[in-house]
Amino acid sequence: MKKIFFCLVLLLALQQVVPAQAHHSLPKLIQQYFTLCNLHDSVAAAAMFATNAELYSPNWSGTEKGQTGAKNVLHRYFESTPNLQYHITHTVYSKNEAVVEYMATGTLQHGEAGTPAYMIGKDYTLQQITRFTFLDNHITSAYSYFDQVSFLKQVGFFDQH
């Protein structure tokens, strides 16, 4: 995870340096997004995305699109983990991008179809990272990464296999 964060930070550092005022609203937008996520307001958080935004994680079955895709992803997380909370640990900004490292904590309560019963009720803490791109105060892309193996360990998957 640290290698991914370092690579993303390095990528942003190599971009053209821009005056601070060029991205002064990004910290507010990031804070607003994570505040809405911590309130589990998937509708308001999804409204922060552009209608043609792309959301991606290698842990999903494909790319999600637009506000509908964002709402579906967020609703899925909030449904499965009703006490899910995000805590930002590091953030790097460039002209129109933000790389955010954060901790996600919660208890898996409502698994999706096919989730084994032994996983239900298990607490987890995941270090995650998302690279956001913005245009006109809307999120145009969000690429998220977390350690799926760490999640599976914490919910007891490997105890059973």
MARSESE-430764 format. One record per residue (C-alpha): x, y, z; residue number from 0. Coordinates in steps of 0.02 Angstrom, whole numbers, plus 32768, in hexadecimal, padded with zeros to 4 digits. Example, Ala and Ser with C-alpha at 12.3 -4.5 7.8 and 13.67 -1.06 7.14 Angstrom:
<atom xx="8267" yy="7F1F" zz="8186" num="0"/>
<atom xx="82AC" yy="7FCB" zz="8165" num="1"/>
END
This chain:
<atom xx="8000" yy="8000" zz="8000" num="0"/>
<atom xx="808E" yy="8077" zz="802A" num="1"/>
<atom xx="80DF" yy="8053" zz="7F81" num="2"/>
<atom xx="803D" yy="8081" zz="7F27" num="3"/>
<atom xx="802B" yy="8120" zz="7F8D" num="4"/>
<atom xx="80E2" yy="814E" zz="7F6D" num="5"/>
<atom xx="80CF" yy="8131" zz="7EB2" num="6"/>
<atom xx="8033" yy="819B" zz="7EA9" num="7"/>
<atom xx="8086" yy="8225" zz="7F0E" num="8"/>
<atom xx="811D" yy="821F" zz="7E9C" num="9"/>
<atom xx="80AE" yy="8228" zz="7E03" num="10"/>
<atom xx="8058" yy="82C2" zz="7E47" num="11"/>
<atom xx="80FE" yy="8311" zz="7E77" num="12"/>
<atom xx="813F" yy="82FE" zz="7DC7" num="13"/>
<atom xx="80AB" yy="835E" zz="7D7F" num="14"/>
<atom xx="80BD" yy="8415" zz="7D5A" num="15"/>
<atom xx="80C0" yy="847A" zz="7DFA" num="16"/>
<atom xx="802A" yy="84EE" zz="7E05" num="17"/>
<atom xx="8003" yy="857D" zz="7E7B" num="18"/>
<atom xx="7FA6" yy="854C" zz="7F19" num="19"/>
<atom xx="7F0A" yy="85AD" zz="7EE4" num="20"/>
<atom xx="7EF5" yy="8538" zz="7E4F" num="21"/>
<atom xx="7EC0" yy="84AB" zz="7EC2" num="22"/>
<atom xx="7E88" yy="8504" zz="7F61" num="23"/>
<atom xx="7DD9" yy="84BA" zz="7F59" num="24"/>
<atom xx="7E14" yy="8404" zz="7F4E" num="25"/>
<atom xx="7E2F" yy="83EF" zz="8009" num="26"/>
<atom xx="7D7E" yy="842E" zz="8028" num="27"/>
<atom xx="7D36" yy="83B9" zz="7FA5" num="28"/>
<atom xx="7D94" yy="8324" zz="7FEC" num="29"/>
<atom xx="7D5B" yy="834D" zz="809D" num="30"/>
<atom xx="7CA8" yy="8363" zz="8061" num="31"/>
<atom xx="7CAC" yy="82BB" zz="8008" num="32"/>
<atom xx="7CEF" yy="825B" zz="809E" num="33"/>
<atom xx="7C78" yy="82B5" zz="8115" num="34"/>
<atom xx="7BE5" yy="827E" zz="80A9" num="35"/>
<atom xx="7C2B" yy="81CD" zz="80A3" num="36"/>
<atom xx="7C3A" yy="81C9" zz="8160" num="37"/>
<atom xx="7B83" yy="81FE" zz="8169" num="38"/>
<atom xx="7B5C" yy="8171" zz="80EE" num="39"/>
<atom xx="7B07" yy="81ED" zz="807B" num="40"/>
<atom xx="7B25" yy="818F" zz="7FD8" num="41"/>
<atom xx="7AB1" yy="8203" zz="7F77" num="42"/>
<atom xx="7B0A" yy="82A4" zz="7FA8" num="43"/>
<atom xx="7BB8" yy="8256" zz="7F98" num="44"/>
<atom xx="7B8B" yy="8211" zz="7EEC" num="45"/>
<atom xx="7B4E" yy="82BD" zz="7EB7" num="46"/>
<atom xx="7C02" yy="82FA" zz="7EC8" num="47"/>
<atom xx="7C31" yy="828F" zz="7E31" num="48"/>
<atom xx="7C22" yy="82CA" zz="7D7E" num="49"/>
<atom xx="7B9F" yy="8272" zz="7D17" num="50"/>
<atom xx="7C28" yy="821F" zz="7CB0" num="51"/>
<atom xx="7C9E" yy="81F8" zz="7D42" num="52"/>
<atom xx="7CFC" yy="8154" zz="7D4C" num="53"/>
<atom xx="7D0F" yy="80F3" zz="7DED" num="54"/>
<atom xx="7D84" yy="8060" zz="7DF3" num="55"/>
<atom xx="7DCF" yy="7FE5" zz="7E6D" num="56"/>
<atom xx="7E28" yy="7F42" zz="7E40" num="57"/>
<atom xx="7DBA" yy="7EF1" zz="7EC5" num="58"/>
<atom xx="7D1B" yy="7F12" zz="7E60" num="59"/>
<atom xx="7CDF" yy="7EB5" zz="7DC7" num="60"/>
<atom xx="7CF5" yy="7F4E" zz="7D58" num="61"/>
<atom xx="7CEE" yy="800B" zz="7D49" num="62"/>
<atom xx="7C57" yy="8068" zz="7D8E" num="63"/>
<atom xx="7C19" yy="8102" zz="7D32" num="64"/>
<atom xx="7BD2" yy="81A9" zz="7D68" num="65"/>
<atom xx="7B67" yy="81D8" zz="7DFC" num="66"/>
<atom xx="7B01" yy="8138" zz="7DEE" num="67"/>
<atom xx="7B9E" yy="80CD" zz="7DF9" num="68"/>
<atom xx="7BDF" yy="8132" zz="7E8D" num="69"/>
<atom xx="7B39" yy="8122" zz="7EE8" num="70"/>
<atom xx="7B36" yy="8066" zz="7ECA" num="71"/>
<atom xx="7BE7" yy="804C" zz="7F0A" num="72"/>
<atom xx="7BCE" yy="80B8" zz="7FA4" num="73"/>
<atom xx="7B25" yy="806C" zz="7FCC" num="74"/>
<atom xx="7B72" yy="7FBF" zz="7FC0" num="75"/>
<atom xx="7BF9" yy="7FEC" zz="803E" num="76"/>
<atom xx="7B81" yy="8044" zz="80B6" num="77"/>
<atom xx="7B04" yy="7FB5" zz="80AC" num="78"/>
<atom xx="7B84" yy="7F2E" zz="80D2" num="79"/>
<atom xx="7BDB" yy="7F93" zz="815B" num="80"/>
<atom xx="7B5C" yy="8006" zz="81B1" num="81"/>
<atom xx="7BE1" yy="804F" zz="8225" num="82"/>
<atom xx="7C62" yy="806D" zz="819C" num="83"/>
<atom xx="7CCE" yy="8107" zz="81BC" num="84"/>
<atom xx="7D5C" yy="8155" zz="815C" num="85"/>
<atom xx="7DF0" yy="81AE" zz="81AD" num="86"/>
<atom xx="7E64" yy="820F" zz="8139" num="87"/>
<atom xx="7F1D" yy="81F5" zz="8164" num="88"/>
<atom xx="7F7A" yy="8247" zz="80D2" num="89"/>
<atom xx="7F4B" yy="82B2" zz="803E" num="90"/>
<atom xx="7FAF" yy="82F8" zz="7FAC" num="91"/>
<atom xx="7F68" yy="8377" zz="7F33" num="92"/>
<atom xx="7F99" yy="83B0" zz="7E85" num="93"/>
<atom xx="7F43" yy="8421" zz="7E08" num="94"/>
<atom xx="7EA5" yy="83B8" zz="7DF6" num="95"/>
<atom xx="7ECC" yy="8317" zz="7E53" num="96"/>
<atom xx="7ED1" yy="82DA" zz="7F05" num="97"/>
<atom xx="7F1D" yy="823A" zz="7F46" num="98"/>
<atom xx="7ECB" yy="820B" zz="7FEB" num="99"/>
<atom xx="7F08" yy="8184" zz="8061" num="100"/>
<atom xx="7E89" yy="8155" zz="80E6" num="101"/>
<atom xx="7E53" yy="80CF" zz="8160" num="102"/>
<atom xx="7DAB" yy="807A" zz="814E" num="103"/>
<atom xx="7D68" yy="802A" zz="81EB" num="104"/>
<atom xx="7CC8" yy="7FCC" zz="820B" num="105"/>
<atom xx="7C70" yy="7F29" zz="822E" num="106"/>
<atom xx="7C31" yy="7EBD" zz="81A0" num="107"/>
<atom xx="7B79" yy="7EA8" zz="81CA" num="108"/>
<atom xx="7B1C" yy="7E84" zz="8128" num="109"/>
<atom xx="7B81" yy="7E22" zz="80AC" num="110"/>
<atom xx="7B57" yy="7E1F" zz="7FF4" num="111"/>
<atom xx="7B11" yy="7D84" zz="7FA3" num="112"/>
<atom xx="7B86" yy="7CF4" zz="7FC2" num="113"/>
<atom xx="7BDC" yy="7D40" zz="805A" num="114"/>
<atom xx="7BFE" yy="7CB3" zz="80D6" num="115"/>
<atom xx="7BAA" yy="7CC3" zz="8180" num="116"/>
<atom xx="7C51" yy="7CB8" zz="81DB" num="117"/>
<atom xx="7C83" yy="7D62" zz="8193" num="118"/>
<atom xx="7BEC" yy="7DBC" zz="81DB" num="119"/>
<atom xx="7C0D" yy="7E1F" zz="8279" num="120"/>
<atom xx="7CC8" yy="7E2E" zz="825A" num="121"/>
<atom xx="7D1F" yy="7ED5" zz="8273" num="122"/>
<atom xx="7D9C" yy="7F12" zz="81F3" num="123"/>
<atom xx="7E15" yy="7FA2" zz="81D9" num="124"/>
<atom xx="7E57" yy="7FC2" zz="812C" num="125"/>
<atom xx="7ED8" yy="803C" zz="80EE" num="126"/>
<atom xx="7E98" yy="807D" zz="8048" num="127"/>
<atom xx="7ECE" yy="80FA" zz="7FC5" num="128"/>
<atom xx="7E6A" yy="8155" zz="7F40" num="129"/>
<atom xx="7EA6" yy="81C7" zz="7EB5" num="130"/>
<atom xx="7E20" yy="8247" zz="7E8D" num="131"/>
<atom xx="7E1D" yy="82B6" zz="7DF2" num="132"/>
<atom xx="7DB2" yy="8353" zz="7DF0" num="133"/>
<atom xx="7D68" yy="83C5" zz="7D6D" num="134"/>
<atom xx="7CF5" yy="8458" zz="7D96" num="135"/>
<atom xx="7CE6" yy="8420" zz="7E4C" num="136"/>
<atom xx="7CA9" yy="8372" zz="7E1C" num="137"/>
<atom xx="7D04" yy="82CE" zz="7E2E" num="138"/>
<atom xx="7D2A" yy="828C" zz="7D7F" num="139"/>
<atom xx="7D87" yy="81F0" zz="7DB6" num="140"/>
<atom xx="7DA7" yy="818F" zz="7E55" num="141"/>
<atom xx="7E21" yy="80FD" zz="7E51" num="142"/>
<atom xx="7E24" yy="809F" zz="7EF6" num="143"/>
<atom xx="7E97" yy="8019" zz="7F3A" num="144"/>
<atom xx="7E99" yy="7FB1" zz="7FD7" num="145"/>
<atom xx="7EE2" yy="7F0C" zz="800E" num="146"/>
<atom xx="7E5B" yy="7E89" zz="7FEF" num="147"/>
<atom xx="7EC3" yy="7E02" zz="8045" num="148"/>
<atom xx="7ECB" yy="7E6C" zz="80E4" num="149"/>
<atom xx="7E0D" yy="7E7E" zz="80E1" num="150"/>
<atom xx="7DF4" yy="7DC3" zz="80C8" num="151"/>
<atom xx="7E6C" yy="7D9C" zz="8158" num="152"/>
<atom xx="7E0F" yy="7E12" zz="81CC" num="153"/>
<atom xx="7D64" yy="7DC6" zz="81A6" num="154"/>
<atom xx="7DA2" yy="7D14" zz="81C0" num="155"/>
<atom xx="7DA8" yy="7CD5" zz="810D" num="156"/>
<atom xx="7E51" yy="7C80" zz="811F" num="157"/>
<atom xx="7E1F" yy="7C2F" zz="81C4" num="158"/>
<atom xx="7DA1" yy="7BCA" zz="8161" num="159"/>
<atom xx="7E0D" yy="7B9C" zz="80CA" num="160"/>
END
